[in-house]
Amino acid sequence: MKAKNLDKKFDSGDDIIKYLDLEKASRPGQEQRRVNVDFPEWMDD
């Protein structure tokens, strides 16, 4: 299905979930990144 047709279905309120590949779905700009943080010992109490 072309993006134009998918947009029309979505805009009209149709359920488009069957047209999506949720295994490969991602949110651009929302990727997770692991970070390490060291806290001073006094914060451990």
mmCIF file of the N, C-alpha and C atoms, coordinates in Angstrom:
data_MODEL
# 
_entry.id   MODEL 
# 
loop_
_atom_site.group_PDB 
_atom_site.id 
_atom_site.type_symbol 
_atom_site.label_atom_id 
_atom_site.label_alt_id 
_atom_site.label_comp_id 
_atom_site.label_asym_id 
_atom_site.label_entity_id 
_atom_site.label_seq_id 
_atom_site.pdbx_PDB_ins_code 
_atom_site.Cartn_x 
_atom_site.Cartn_y 
_atom_site.Cartn_z 
_atom_site.occupancy 
_atom_site.B_iso_or_equiv 
_atom_site.pdbx_formal_charge 
_atom_site.auth_seq_id 
_atom_site.auth_comp_id 
_atom_site.auth_asym_id 
_atom_site.auth_atom_id 
_atom_site.pdbx_PDB_model_num 
ATOM 1   N N  . MET A 1 1  ? 0.847   -1.175 0.000  1.00 0.00 ? 1  MET A N  1 
ATOM 2   C CA . MET A 1 1  ? 0.000   0.000  0.000  1.00 0.00 ? 1  MET A CA 1 
ATOM 3   C C  . MET A 1 1  ? 0.895   1.242  0.000  1.00 0.00 ? 1  MET A C  1 
ATOM 4   N N  . LYS A 1 2  ? 0.532   2.200  -0.773 1.00 0.00 ? 2  LYS A N  1 
ATOM 5   C CA . LYS A 1 2  ? 1.290   3.437  -0.842 1.00 0.00 ? 2  LYS A CA 1 
ATOM 6   C C  . LYS A 1 2  ? 0.987   4.310  0.376  1.00 0.00 ? 2  LYS A C  1 
ATOM 7   N N  . ALA A 1 3  ? 1.954   5.113  0.751  1.00 0.00 ? 3  ALA A N  1 
ATOM 8   C CA . ALA A 1 3  ? 1.821   5.974  1.933  1.00 0.00 ? 3  ALA A CA 1 
ATOM 9   C C  . ALA A 1 3  ? 0.612   6.897  1.818  1.00 0.00 ? 3  ALA A C  1 
ATOM 10  N N  . LYS A 1 4  ? 0.348   7.366  0.622  1.00 0.00 ? 4  LYS A N  1 
ATOM 11  C CA . LYS A 1 4  ? -0.790  8.269  0.402  1.00 0.00 ? 4  LYS A CA 1 
ATOM 12  C C  . LYS A 1 4  ? -2.104  7.585  0.786  1.00 0.00 ? 4  LYS A C  1 
ATOM 13  N N  . ASN A 1 5  ? -2.250  6.327  0.388  1.00 0.00 ? 5  ASN A N  1 
ATOM 14  C CA . ASN A 1 5  ? -3.472  5.573  0.710  1.00 0.00 ? 5  ASN A CA 1 
ATOM 15  C C  . ASN A 1 5  ? -3.556  5.264  2.196  1.00 0.00 ? 5  ASN A C  1 
ATOM 16  N N  . LEU A 1 6  ? -2.412  4.947  2.801  1.00 0.00 ? 6  LEU A N  1 
ATOM 17  C CA . LEU A 1 6  ? -2.384  4.687  4.238  1.00 0.00 ? 6  LEU A CA 1 
ATOM 18  C C  . LEU A 1 6  ? -2.778  5.945  5.011  1.00 0.00 ? 6  LEU A C  1 
ATOM 19  N N  . ASP A 1 7  ? -2.271  7.092  4.592  1.00 0.00 ? 7  ASP A N  1 
ATOM 20  C CA . ASP A 1 7  ? -2.629  8.361  5.225  1.00 0.00 ? 7  ASP A CA 1 
ATOM 21  C C  . ASP A 1 7  ? -4.125  8.626  5.142  1.00 0.00 ? 7  ASP A C  1 
ATOM 22  N N  . LYS A 1 8  ? -4.709  8.346  3.989  1.00 0.00 ? 8  LYS A N  1 
ATOM 23  C CA . LYS A 1 8  ? -6.147  8.557  3.818  1.00 0.00 ? 8  LYS A CA 1 
ATOM 24  C C  . LYS A 1 8  ? -6.941  7.669  4.771  1.00 0.00 ? 8  LYS A C  1 
ATOM 25  N N  . LYS A 1 9  ? -6.536  6.391  4.887  1.00 0.00 ? 9  LYS A N  1 
ATOM 26  C CA . LYS A 1 9  ? -7.228  5.475  5.792  1.00 0.00 ? 9  LYS A CA 1 
ATOM 27  C C  . LYS A 1 9  ? -7.114  5.962  7.239  1.00 0.00 ? 9  LYS A C  1 
ATOM 28  N N  . PHE A 1 10 ? -5.912  6.369  7.619  1.00 0.00 ? 10 PHE A N  1 
ATOM 29  C CA . PHE A 1 10 ? -5.691  6.849  8.983  1.00 0.00 ? 10 PHE A CA 1 
ATOM 30  C C  . PHE A 1 10 ? -6.523  8.099  9.257  1.00 0.00 ? 10 PHE A C  1 
ATOM 31  N N  . ASP A 1 11 ? -6.492  9.057  8.322  1.00 0.00 ? 11 ASP A N  1 
ATOM 32  C CA . ASP A 1 11 ? -7.221  10.307 8.490  1.00 0.00 ? 11 ASP A CA 1 
ATOM 33  C C  . ASP A 1 11 ? -8.729  10.103 8.572  1.00 0.00 ? 11 ASP A C  1 
ATOM 34  N N  . SER A 1 12 ? -9.226  9.041  7.912  1.00 0.00 ? 12 SER A N  1 
ATOM 35  C CA . SER A 1 12 ? -10.667 8.784  7.949  1.00 0.00 ? 12 SER A CA 1 
ATOM 36  C C  . SER A 1 12 ? -11.078 7.953  9.165  1.00 0.00 ? 12 SER A C  1 
ATOM 37  N N  . GLY A 1 13 ? -10.085 7.572  9.993  1.00 0.00 ? 13 GLY A N  1 
ATOM 38  C CA . GLY A 1 13 ? -10.396 6.837  11.219 1.00 0.00 ? 13 GLY A CA 1 
ATOM 39  C C  . GLY A 1 13 ? -10.381 5.336  11.071 1.00 0.00 ? 13 GLY A C  1 
ATOM 40  N N  . ASP A 1 14 ? -9.977  4.834  9.909  1.00 0.00 ? 14 ASP A N  1 
ATOM 41  C CA . ASP A 1 14 ? -9.902  3.386  9.700  1.00 0.00 ? 14 ASP A CA 1 
ATOM 42  C C  . ASP A 1 14 ? -8.778  2.788  10.545 1.00 0.00 ? 14 ASP A C  1 
ATOM 43  N N  . ASP A 1 15 ? -8.927  1.525  10.908 1.00 0.00 ? 15 ASP A N  1 
ATOM 44  C CA . ASP A 1 15 ? -7.892  0.812  11.655 1.00 0.00 ? 15 ASP A CA 1 
ATOM 45  C C  . ASP A 1 15 ? -6.788  0.413  10.676 1.00 0.00 ? 15 ASP A C  1 
ATOM 46  N N  . ILE A 1 16 ? -5.581  0.931  10.897 1.00 0.00 ? 16 ILE A N  1 
ATOM 47  C CA . ILE A 1 16 ? -4.474  0.662  9.975  1.00 0.00 ? 16 ILE A CA 1 
ATOM 48  C C  . ILE A 1 16 ? -3.448  -0.293 10.572 1.00 0.00 ? 16 ILE A C  1 
ATOM 49  N N  . ILE A 1 17 ? -3.694  -0.827 11.742 1.00 0.00 ? 17 ILE A N  1 
ATOM 50  C CA . ILE A 1 17 ? -2.707  -1.658 12.433 1.00 0.00 ? 17 ILE A CA 1 
ATOM 51  C C  . ILE A 1 17 ? -2.312  -2.880 11.596 1.00 0.00 ? 17 ILE A C  1 
ATOM 52  N N  . LYS A 1 18 ? -3.232  -3.411 10.815 1.00 0.00 ? 18 LYS A N  1 
ATOM 53  C CA . LYS A 1 18 ? -2.913  -4.599 10.010 1.00 0.00 ? 18 LYS A CA 1 
ATOM 54  C C  . LYS A 1 18 ? -1.931  -4.286 8.885  1.00 0.00 ? 18 LYS A C  1 
ATOM 55  N N  . TYR A 1 19 ? -1.742  -3.016 8.580  1.00 0.00 ? 19 TYR A N  1 
ATOM 56  C CA . TYR A 1 19 ? -0.818  -2.632 7.520  1.00 0.00 ? 19 TYR A CA 1 
ATOM 57  C C  . TYR A 1 19 ? 0.587   -2.328 8.041  1.00 0.00 ? 19 TYR A C  1 
ATOM 58  N N  . LEU A 1 20 ? 0.770   -2.358 9.352  1.00 0.00 ? 20 LEU A N  1 
ATOM 59  C CA . LEU A 1 20 ? 2.049   -1.980 9.950  1.00 0.00 ? 20 LEU A CA 1 
ATOM 60  C C  . LEU A 1 20 ? 2.870   -3.203 10.327 1.00 0.00 ? 20 LEU A C  1 
ATOM 61  N N  . ASP A 1 21 ? 4.175   -3.106 10.191 1.00 0.00 ? 21 ASP A N  1 
ATOM 62  C CA . ASP A 1 21 ? 5.091   -4.149 10.624 1.00 0.00 ? 21 ASP A CA 1 
ATOM 63  C C  . ASP A 1 21 ? 5.627   -3.735 11.998 1.00 0.00 ? 21 ASP A C  1 
ATOM 64  N N  . LEU A 1 22 ? 4.963   -4.184 13.053 1.00 0.00 ? 22 LEU A N  1 
ATOM 65  C CA . LEU A 1 22 ? 5.299   -3.749 14.405 1.00 0.00 ? 22 LEU A CA 1 
ATOM 66  C C  . LEU A 1 22 ? 6.622   -4.314 14.904 1.00 0.00 ? 22 LEU A C  1 
ATOM 67  N N  . GLU A 1 23 ? 7.123   -5.363 14.260 1.00 0.00 ? 23 GLU A N  1 
ATOM 68  C CA . GLU A 1 23 ? 8.416   -5.926 14.650 1.00 0.00 ? 23 GLU A CA 1 
ATOM 69  C C  . GLU A 1 23 ? 9.561   -4.962 14.324 1.00 0.00 ? 23 GLU A C  1 
ATOM 70  N N  . LYS A 1 24 ? 9.377   -4.155 13.313 1.00 0.00 ? 24 LYS A N  1 
ATOM 71  C CA . LYS A 1 24 ? 10.426  -3.236 12.883 1.00 0.00 ? 24 LYS A CA 1 
ATOM 72  C C  . LYS A 1 24 ? 10.102  -1.787 13.215 1.00 0.00 ? 24 LYS A C  1 
ATOM 73  N N  . ALA A 1 25 ? 9.018   -1.558 13.923 1.00 0.00 ? 25 ALA A N  1 
ATOM 74  C CA . ALA A 1 25 ? 8.591   -0.193 14.235 1.00 0.00 ? 25 ALA A CA 1 
ATOM 75  C C  . ALA A 1 25 ? 9.570   0.473  15.197 1.00 0.00 ? 25 ALA A C  1 
ATOM 76  N N  . SER A 1 26 ? 9.778   1.763  15.001 1.00 0.00 ? 26 SER A N  1 
ATOM 77  C CA . SER A 1 26 ? 10.623  2.540  15.907 1.00 0.00 ? 26 SER A CA 1 
ATOM 78  C C  . SER A 1 26 ? 10.109  3.969  15.951 1.00 0.00 ? 26 SER A C  1 
ATOM 79  N N  . ARG A 1 27 ? 10.551  4.684  16.967 1.00 0.00 ? 27 ARG A N  1 
ATOM 80  C CA . ARG A 1 27 ? 10.178  6.079  17.100 1.00 0.00 ? 27 ARG A CA 1 
ATOM 81  C C  . ARG A 1 27 ? 11.430  6.921  16.869 1.00 0.00 ? 27 ARG A C  1 
ATOM 82  N N  . PRO A 1 28 ? 11.531  7.563  15.731 1.00 0.00 ? 28 PRO A N  1 
ATOM 83  C CA . PRO A 1 28 ? 12.729  8.357  15.436 1.00 0.00 ? 28 PRO A CA 1 
ATOM 84  C C  . PRO A 1 28 ? 12.996  9.382  16.529 1.00 0.00 ? 28 PRO A C  1 
ATOM 85  N N  . GLY A 1 29 ? 14.255  9.470  16.923 1.00 0.00 ? 29 GLY A N  1 
ATOM 86  C CA . GLY A 1 29 ? 14.638  10.417 17.962 1.00 0.00 ? 29 GLY A CA 1 
ATOM 87  C C  . GLY A 1 29 ? 14.366  9.917  19.368 1.00 0.00 ? 29 GLY A C  1 
ATOM 88  N N  . GLN A 1 30 ? 13.827  8.705  19.503 1.00 0.00 ? 30 GLN A N  1 
ATOM 89  C CA . GLN A 1 30 ? 13.484  8.155  20.810 1.00 0.00 ? 30 GLN A CA 1 
ATOM 90  C C  . GLN A 1 30 ? 14.277  6.896  21.133 1.00 0.00 ? 30 GLN A C  1 
ATOM 91  N N  . GLU A 1 31 ? 15.385  6.691  20.440 1.00 0.00 ? 31 GLU A N  1 
ATOM 92  C CA . GLU A 1 31 ? 16.183  5.500  20.669 1.00 0.00 ? 31 GLU A CA 1 
ATOM 93  C C  . GLU A 1 31 ? 16.777  5.535  22.067 1.00 0.00 ? 31 GLU A C  1 
ATOM 94  N N  . GLN A 1 32 ? 16.876  4.376  22.685 1.00 0.00 ? 32 GLN A N  1 
ATOM 95  C CA . GLN A 1 32 ? 17.449  4.285  24.021 1.00 0.00 ? 32 GLN A CA 1 
ATOM 96  C C  . GLN A 1 32 ? 18.956  4.201  23.942 1.00 0.00 ? 32 GLN A C  1 
ATOM 97  N N  . ARG A 1 33 ? 19.595  4.745  24.971 1.00 0.00 ? 33 ARG A N  1 
ATOM 98  C CA . ARG A 1 33 ? 21.044  4.692  25.056 1.00 0.00 ? 33 ARG A CA 1 
ATOM 99  C C  . ARG A 1 33 ? 21.410  4.412  26.504 1.00 0.00 ? 33 ARG A C  1 
ATOM 100 N N  . ARG A 1 34 ? 22.307  3.481  26.729 1.00 0.00 ? 34 ARG A N  1 
ATOM 101 C CA . ARG A 1 34 ? 22.739  3.118  28.076 1.00 0.00 ? 34 ARG A CA 1 
ATOM 102 C C  . ARG A 1 34 ? 23.804  4.104  28.532 1.00 0.00 ? 34 ARG A C  1 
ATOM 103 N N  . VAL A 1 35 ? 23.647  4.580  29.768 1.00 0.00 ? 35 VAL A N  1 
ATOM 104 C CA . VAL A 1 35 ? 24.644  5.468  30.356 1.00 0.00 ? 35 VAL A CA 1 
ATOM 105 C C  . VAL A 1 35 ? 25.000  4.963  31.747 1.00 0.00 ? 35 VAL A C  1 
ATOM 106 N N  . ASN A 1 36 ? 26.223  5.175  32.146 1.00 0.00 ? 36 ASN A N  1 
ATOM 107 C CA . ASN A 1 36 ? 26.671  4.837  33.493 1.00 0.00 ? 36 ASN A CA 1 
ATOM 108 C C  . ASN A 1 36 ? 26.792  6.119  34.299 1.00 0.00 ? 36 ASN A C  1 
ATOM 109 N N  . VAL A 1 37 ? 26.323  6.066  35.534 1.00 0.00 ? 37 VAL A N  1 
ATOM 110 C CA . VAL A 1 37 ? 26.376  7.234  36.400 1.00 0.00 ? 37 VAL A CA 1 
ATOM 111 C C  . VAL A 1 37 ? 27.011  6.818  37.719 1.00 0.00 ? 37 VAL A C  1 
ATOM 112 N N  . ASP A 1 38 ? 27.998  7.565  38.160 1.00 0.00 ? 38 ASP A N  1 
ATOM 113 C CA . ASP A 1 38 ? 28.618  7.339  39.463 1.00 0.00 ? 38 ASP A CA 1 
ATOM 114 C C  . ASP A 1 38 ? 28.105  8.394  40.435 1.00 0.00 ? 38 ASP A C  1 
ATOM 115 N N  . PHE A 1 39 ? 27.618  7.926  41.599 1.00 0.00 ? 39 PHE A N  1 
ATOM 116 C CA . PHE A 1 39 ? 27.129  8.822  42.630 1.00 0.00 ? 39 PHE A CA 1 
ATOM 117 C C  . PHE A 1 39 ? 28.099  8.806  43.808 1.00 0.00 ? 39 PHE A C  1 
ATOM 118 N N  . PRO A 1 40 ? 28.229  9.913  44.518 1.00 0.00 ? 40 PRO A N  1 
ATOM 119 C CA . PRO A 1 40 ? 29.086  9.921  45.704 1.00 0.00 ? 40 PRO A CA 1 
ATOM 120 C C  . PRO A 1 40 ? 28.512  8.987  46.771 1.00 0.00 ? 40 PRO A C  1 
ATOM 121 N N  . GLU A 1 41 ? 29.380  8.442  47.607 1.00 0.00 ? 41 GLU A N  1 
ATOM 122 C CA . GLU A 1 41 ? 28.937  7.479  48.628 1.00 0.00 ? 41 GLU A CA 1 
ATOM 123 C C  . GLU A 1 41 ? 27.882  8.056  49.561 1.00 0.00 ? 41 GLU A C  1 
ATOM 124 N N  . TRP A 1 42 ? 27.944  9.356  49.858 1.00 0.00 ? 42 TRP A N  1 
ATOM 125 C CA . TRP A 1 42 ? 26.983  9.923  50.799 1.00 0.00 ? 42 TRP A CA 1 
ATOM 126 C C  . TRP A 1 42 ? 25.544  9.826  50.276 1.00 0.00 ? 42 TRP A C  1 
ATOM 127 N N  . MET A 1 43 ? 25.355  9.632  48.995 1.00 0.00 ? 43 MET A N  1 
ATOM 128 C CA . MET A 1 43 ? 24.013  9.499  48.438 1.00 0.00 ? 43 MET A CA 1 
ATOM 129 C C  . MET A 1 43 ? 23.481  8.073  48.578 1.00 0.00 ? 43 MET A C  1 
ATOM 130 N N  . ASP A 1 44 ? 24.327  7.152  49.003 1.00 0.00 ? 44 ASP A N  1 
ATOM 131 C CA . ASP A 1 44 ? 23.938  5.750  49.134 1.00 0.00 ? 44 ASP A CA 1 
ATOM 132 C C  . ASP A 1 44 ? 23.108  5.501  50.392 1.00 0.00 ? 44 ASP A C  1 
ATOM 133 N N  . ASP A 1 45 ? 23.085  6.405  51.307 1.00 0.00 ? 45 ASP A N  1 
ATOM 134 C CA . ASP A 1 45 ? 22.372  6.191  52.587 1.00 0.00 ? 45 ASP A CA 1 
ATOM 135 C C  . ASP A 1 45 ? 20.879  6.281  52.439 1.00 0.00 ? 45 ASP A C  1 
# 
